[in-house]
């Protein structure tokens, strides 16, 4: 095979993948996140209560004293950081680890998950589960579980 044909095949494959990804975003094909959400799956969301804000806040309701603490945290920046950690070819798990290390409490993690869901219309745990390995999930679980509740 000549080099020009190989280059054309590579370009074709990249364009085909880009088209497939675009069709997933518009809903023609199911993505891993939407498939998992429909099935009720998601190892991150199921195993880490702080990433399930409804369950977490039922067990640990928000208090008036939480509001000043949350005002110091820019949840928009953290949510964008989680969203941008998923790459086209390479994911940035280190950015996720940094985000969860920077959040002071499990309540702030749960509030971030609630904020992420309201902005991006997808469960943050399911979103992260779509591109994280089991060892990365365990590392984030460990980071969150070492934090105090509030």
Steps between C-alpha positions, in 0.01 A plus 500: 500500500626843426527773765231718342239224528592435864472873577158514332380200703617664823327827413182310410505315834550821698214670316276198550573500874433876521167449321409214735582717803290785362208263438527379861477858624184570299346170611508291183729247671511431873815599683638298790369763743143500373496121475620468859250762617211315334605174660556663839865397503808689605761373739608847609150627574397176669804454720560858612211656688649850474465479121128428540375834637139392555601209722778695668287804589221277635752353741690826564267796433643839407517744790510878507863476611588325171404799287799726593737208447357427155520869405880472514503215245469570126290198403481617139878465463498158667208378285676614181813324623309173538336546158832581331684207661349273237717532191449395142800265505652549844318564827639718777439297814761703688278808460213305659717391790599864553139617493392250763806574714418873489141459616501529881214266601275223378213751501691717255554192278126426512420864421741487204323185375164678530638809323656288222167323444310829479745656253590203276178296541686177579586330827861585585572148628372342178692753293828420674427128492487524120874562472663404831666170579416302813829605661419868436154451652662343806744792529220758486296295747796501736547878464131567573472251787791665683311831513278601788126513431458878549 
